[in-house]
């Protein structure tokens, strides 16, 4: 049944007992394990069961009631193709919602899937460029996090329960009373308070002890009148929030830093670039465009702002402008796979552009392949 037609009554998830069972099917073991682990933080609300192929999934379903929702890849799932599994579900288990993950968001394929009665269709995050170059598929942390957020939202909808959003990284932001006391003791005994706090903040940040790092940076902001130093502290806080996928707070810190940054410098490039990226992650694409362009004006020799501007353009439906920015980024540094990956994906999503950009796509592929010949094998793992 389609999501729009799914009429289960929403219940208070705290009252559910026991948790519902969700079956995850994928023949790519690394992806299956990564996704199952990411979803495990929701074990209070639903259990994850896994199957490496469609036949195993069918056998699990045959054993009796218990599976409340199925998530399956659409590709060549060993022993039973993804299409066959969807057809089997439609015929034998029409009351169980099915979420399909496909390599690309192709309108015709999506229509076929919804015609077969699936609940939701979504694009699977993968790095197709490395795959085509013959290396292991890679899963971008940021892209995977966004994908998981969307997937979790539709799992809850499919189960007919109140959506819950958890941040798997939130524990890294915590700081205990004892940790605070230890920091304050070091501050009280410091001969150079600013240097001691700054060193602690940077060390905690490098160790990913973000709760302690945030505490130190905020103490520094309260005790420092130096504008350039405060810009650095605010930028560091924005970076931490970005790593935690808390993009709203990241934008707030970057904006505060930008308001203080009256001199164009390398840090002003990164403030605008990171602001653009964070806004893209929040899907505020038109706002992101402004900051990406500001970053490019400051330094047109770096690829990050061109990549983020491309994402912004793509989010606004300006696909040719997006591609042109990805091409620029590839020409600046072909060893950085991100722009090539985004170029490949946008062409796969919009085959009507394939002929127009065929020559440029092939030229960019050649640049990337040549760049990868000079990289050490361990860098490709």
N, C-alpha and C positions, 0 to 999 in steps of 0.2 A: 504494500500500500504506500502511496505517496505521502510525503511529509504533510502537505497541505490537507490531506484527507484523514490524517491520523488523529483520532478523536479520543484517545485515552484520557481519563480524568487525571489531572495533576494532583499528586498527593504530597503530604509533608514527608520529605525523605528521611527525617529523623525517626519517623514512626515505622519505617520499613524493617521487617525482620522475617526471614533473613535477607541479605542483600541479593540483588538480581545477578544473573549469570550472563556474561557477554562472551561470545566466541569470536576469537581473532584468527583469521586464516590468511597465511602468506607463505610462499615457498622460499622467500629470501630470509634465511635464518637470522642474519644480523639485524635486518629491519624489524622482523617479528620480535626478537628479543628486546631491542631498543624500545619499541612501541609498548610492549607489554610492561616493561620496567617503568616507563614514563606514566602509564595508566595505573600502576600499582598504588600510587598515592591516594587513589579513589576507592581503595578496597573496603572502606567503611560503607560505601554506597553501591558498588557493584564489583563482582568478582570477574577476573579475566581468565578465560581458558583459551588455550592455543591449539592450532592444528597446522601442520606443515603442508597439507595438501587438501584438495577438495574431497577426496575419498574419505580421509580421516574425519573431516567435518561432517560428512553425511553419516558416518558411523556413530559419531557422538550424538547427533540429532536423533538417530534411530533408537538409541538406548533409553529414550523416554523423555518426559517433560523435564525442564530445567534450564534450557537455553532461552533467554528472553530477547536477545538481539544478536545478530551476526554482522561482523565487519570482515569484508573480504577484498583482496586485490582482484583486479580484473584480468591480469596478465595470464600467462600460461602456468597456472597452478598445477604442479605435477599430479598426474593420475586423473584429475578431474579439472577441466578448464574452468576459469572463473565464470564464463558465460553459462556453462552447464550447471554450476552450483547455484547461480542466481535463478535459472529456469527451474531447477529442482526445488528451491525454496518457494518459488511462486506457486508451483503446482502442489507441493506437499505440506508446506508450512506458511500459508498466506498470512497468518496472524503474527508471524515473527518479523519484525522490521529488519531490513537488510541495508547496511551502509556499504557502498562500493567505493574503493579507492582505485583510481586509474592514473596512469602515468601522465596523461594530459587532459585538460578540460576541453574536450572536443564537443561542440554543440550537438552534432548528429549522434555521436555515441551516447551522450547524456540523454537525448530524447529516447533512444532505444532502451536504455536502462530503466528510465521512468516508465516506459511502456511495458516493461517486464515486471513492474510492481515494486521496484526498490523504494526505500524510504528516503535515502539521501545519497548524492553522488558528489565526490570531492577529489581534488587533485592530490596525488601522492608526491611528497617532497623527495627529490633525488637530484643528483648531479649527473646529468646525461652526458656532459662533455667528457668527464673522466671515464665514464662508461664506454663512450665511443672510442676513446684513446686506448682502451684495453685495460683500464685499471679498475680497482674496486669502486663500487658506488659509494659516494660520500653523502652524508646528511648534514646540511648546514644547521648549527644549533639554533640560530634565530628562526630560520624557515621551519625547522621541525617544531619549535615551540609554538609558532603561530598555527601550524597544522594541527598540533595536539589540542590547542585551545578550541579550534573549530570542531574537531572530532568529538571532544568531550561534551561540548554544547549539544551536539546532535545525538550523542549517546543518551544524555539525560532526556532530551525530547522524545527519542524513540522509546525509552523506558516509561515515559509518561510521568516523570518525577521532576521535582523542583530543581532547576540547574544550580550547581555549586561550582565555583571557580577556585581552584587551589594553585598556589605558586610553589612548585617543587623546590625552588631555590630560597624560599622565604627563611628557612632555618639559618642560612648564612648571614642574615641581617640581624639576628638576635645577639644581645649582649647581656650577660648575667650581672647581677649586683657585685659579685666577686671580681669579675673582669673590670668593671668600672672602678672599683676600689683600688685595684692594682695600678690602673692607669693614673688615678688621682695621686696615689702615693709617689709614683715616679715624677709626676708634675711638681709635687710639693718639694721634692728633694733635688730638682733640676737646677743647675746653675744658669743654663740658657733654656728658658721655658719654651720659646718658640721653636728652637732647633730640636729639642727633645720631643715635643709634640709632633712636629713635622716628620721626624725620623720614624716615630712610632706609627703615624698614620700611613706613611708610604710602605713601611714593612708589613703592617696588617693588610693593606690593599694587595700587595704582591703575594701574600699568603692566602688571600681570599677570605680572610677573617673580617668580613665586611662590617659587621656590627661594631667591632672595636675601631675600625678605620673611620666609620661615619662619626662615632663619638669624638674621636680626635680631631677630625676636620671641622666639626661644628664648634669644638672648643677653640680651635685656631681662628675661626671666623669671628667669634666673640671677642677675641683678644688682639686682633690684628687690625691696624688702620691702613696698612700698605695695600693699595689698590691692586697692584700686579699679583701680590701674594694671594689676595682674596679671590682673584680670577682663577688662579691655579687650584685653590681649594674647591671652589664651586665646580670647576671643570672635572676635578677628580670625583666629586659627589655625583655629577651627572653620569660619568663613566660607570660608577658602581651601580647606579639605578638602571642604566642600560643593560649591564651584565645580568641584572636581576629581572630583566624584561618588564621593569616598572617604568614604562616610557613616559607616562604622565609626569612623574616626578623628575625624570631625566630632563624633559623639556623645560620644566620649571627652573632647574639648576642651570641649564645651559642659557636660558633666557636671562637669568640674573647675571650670569657671567658676561653675556653679550652687552648688557646695559652698562657694565663697568669698563668694557673693552673699547677704549676710544682710539687706540693705536693699532693699525693693521700689523699683524704679526703671524707667526706660525700658529700660535694658539688660537687666534681669531679664525683661521682656516678651519681648525678642528672643531671649534665651537659651532660654527655654521654647518659644517658637514655633519657632525653628530646630531645637531638639531634636525637637519633634514632627514637623516636616517630614522630618528625616533618618531618624527611625524609620519613618515611612511609606514612604520610599524603600527601606528595608530590609525592608518588609512586616511590621514588628513593630507592627501596628496598635493592639493593646490597650495596649501601652506608650505609644505616641504619644498616645493619648487623654488620659492623665494630664497630660502637659506642655502640650497644647493648651488644656485646661481651666484650668490654672494661668495661662497667658498671658492668657486671656479674663478671669479674675478680676482680673488686674493692670490690663488695659486692654481694655474691651469696645467701644472705639470704632475699633479697627483691624480690617481684614478678614482679614489673613493667618491668624490663629489660627482663625477661623471656617472658612476654606477648608480648612486642614489638619485641623481636627476633622472636617469633612465627609468628607475622604478617609479618615480613620481609621475613621469610622463605616461608610463604604461598604466598606472592607476587612474589616470585621467582619460584613458582611451586614446592617447596620442601615440600610436604604436610606431610610426616612422621616426618620430623625434626620439622615442625611447631607444630604438635600434641604433640610430646615429650616435647617441651618447655611449651605448655599449661598444660600438666600433671604435670610438675615440679612446675609450678606456683600454681596449685590447691593444691598440697601437702604442699606447703609452707603456704598458707592461703586459706582455702576452703571457708571462709566467704566472700571473694572478688569474686563476681559472674562473673567478666569479662572473666577470663580464661576458666571457664566452658562453658560460652556462646559461646566463639570462638571454643572450642572443639566440641560442639554440631553442630554448623553451618558447620564446615569443614566436619564432617561426613555426614551431610545431603547433602552437595554439592557433595561429592564423596562417593556414596554408595558402591563402590568397596572396600573401606577401612573398612566398617562396621564390617564385620566378623573378620578381623584381630585385630581390636581394641575393639571388643565387651566387653570382660572382663574388660579391663581398663576403658572403658567408664562407665560401670555399677559401678565399684569401685569408680570412681570419682563422679558419681551421688550420691552414698551413703555418701561420705565425705561431699558433699555440703548440702545434706538434713539434716545430723546430725548437721552441723555447723549452719544451719538456725533455728534449734530447740532452739538454745540458744540466738537467736536475738529477741529483743523486737518487737512486732507487728508493731509499728510505723516506724521501720526501713525498713519495707518491702513495704511501700506505694509508 
